[in-house]
Amino acid sequence: MTTIHWLGAGLSSLPGIKKIAQSEQKLILWNRTLAKAEQAVANLGINIPTKQLDWQSLETEVNPGDVVISMLPATMHLQVAELCLEQQAHFVSSSYVSPEMQALHDKAKGLNLCFVNEVGLDPGLDHLLAHALIAEYQASDKFDKTNQHSFRSYCGGFPKVANEFRYKFSWSPLGVLKALKSPAQWTQDGEVKRTERPWQALSDFDMRMSDASLETFQAYPNRDSVPFHKQYGFSEDWNIQEFVRGTLRLNGWSTAWSELFDEVDNAIGEAGLARLAKLSDELWDKHQYNDGEADRVVLSVELEVKNPQGEQTVWHSSYGIDEAGDERGSAMARLVSLTVALAIESLIAGNLAVGVSPAPHDETTVGHWLSEMSKMNEKVFRHQLV
C-alpha cells in the first residue's frame, strides 16, 4: 500500500492530517520536534505513527510510489523534492512553484512522478475558482477575445472580530514584513504596472458577499501576476485591461500600519533586517491570536467583461469564500490543508499530471474538488452579476 509521509505538524496542517488519517491510506506524520507531532495526533484524536524528521531516517522510510507532503518552510521544499526523485516518490506542497522546483519537471516526468504544488488556499483554491470562472465565460455566448477583460483575485486572513491593528499574526510577523518589501507587478489599463512597495498600490475593493451585500476591503497586488495570464487561459490575443492577484486587508489597515510602512521602507541592509527581526518580536507579543480566538479568511475571484469599446458590461461573475475559525480549526488551516488532502487523494487516484505542476485546471477535477470542499462545509458562493 502507498504510504503518505506528511512533513510538518504545524497548526496549518492539522485538518488535512485528520482527513487523511480517517481514510484507509497509511499515513506517517514527521516533524522536527517529535513531541509536537505526538501532541498534534493526541489533540486530533487519531492513531497514526509519528517520527522525528531527519533526512537519513526519511530517506530510509520513503519507498517508490509513496507520497511525500512538505508543509515545511518553503526554503526546504527543494530538498524534499530531490529526496523524492532519489526514492521515486511523489511530492505535494501548497507553495508556489519556484524556478528551482520547475527545473525538476523533466526528471519527475521521466520517472512518471507527480510533483504537485500550489494546492492550498492562495495559491490553490484561488486557481480552481479562476479556472472555473474563465471556463464558464468561454462557454457563454458573450465570449469574444476582443472584449475588455478585467480579472481580479484577492485573498486575505485576519481576525474575525476586528481589532484596532486590523490584523493578527498566527506565525512570525517577520515573513509579513519582508513580503511588504517585495515588488509587485500586474496589468492595469491594458499595461503592465510595477511597484516596489505593494502598499503604494493600495486601493479599496468592494466584495459581494454570500448574501449579496457589499463589504469594502483594502487590497494590493502581490508578487507577479503577469505569468498567470497564460496559466489561467488568457491567450496573448485577448484584450486584457486588468489582471491582478493580490492581498486583502480589513478596511482601515493602511492607517493602522502607516508607521510600519515607514519602518519597512527604511529597513536597508543587515541593520535593516535586524531592525525588522526585533520589530517582528514586538508585533508577535502584541498582536498574536489568543487561545481559541477565531480567524477569518476571505477570497474573491472576479471576472468583469465589457464590450470592445468599454461602453457596456456584457458578462460579470464572481466566486467567493468567507470562512471563520471554529471547533474544526482555524479557517486558514482548514482551507489550506484540506485542499492539500484533496490533492493527495487525486494523486493516488491517478487524476493528476506527471511532472511539476500547479493546481489542476481541467473542468472535471476542479468541479470535484469544489464539490468535496462543500461536503466538508467549506462553502463557495457565486454571483452572476451580468
Sequence and secondary structure as in RCSB ss.txt:
>XXXX:A:sequence
MTTIHWLGAGLSSLPGIKKIAQSEQKLILWNRTLAKAEQAVANLGINIPTKQLDWQSLETEVNPGDVVISMLPAT
MHLQVAELCLEQQAHFVSSSYVSPEMQALHDKAKGLNLCFVNEVGLDPGLDHLLAHALIAEYQASDKFDKTNQHS
FRSYCGGFPKVANEFRYKFSWSPLGVLKALKSPAQWTQDGEVKRTERPWQALSDFDMRMSDASLETFQAYPNRDS
VPFHKQYGFSEDWNIQEFVRGTLRLNGWSTAWSELFDEVDNAIGEAGLARLAKLSDELWDKHQYNDGEADRVVLS
VELEVKNPQGEQTVWHSSYGIDEAGDERGSAMARLVSLTVALAIESLIAGNLAVGVSPAPHDETTVGHWLSEMSK
MNEKVFRHQLV
>XXXX:A:secstr
  EEEEE  SGGGHHHHHHHHTSSSEEEEEESSHHHHHHHHHHHT    EEE  HHHHHHH  TT EEEE S GG
GHHHHHHHHHHHT EEEESS   HHHHTTHHHHHHTT EEE   BBTTBHHHHHHHHHHHHHHHSTT  TTSEEE
EEEEEEEEESS  TTS  BSS THHHHHHTTS EEEEETTEEEEESSGGGG EEEEEE TTS EEEEEEEE SB 
TTHHHHTT  TTS EEEEEEEEEEETTHHHHTHHHHHHHHH  HHHHHHHHHHHHHHHHHHHB  TT  EEEEEE
EEEEEE TTSSSEEEEEEEEEEEE BTTB HHHHHHHHHHHHHHHHHHTT S SEEE S  SHHHHHHHHHHHHH
TT   EEEE  
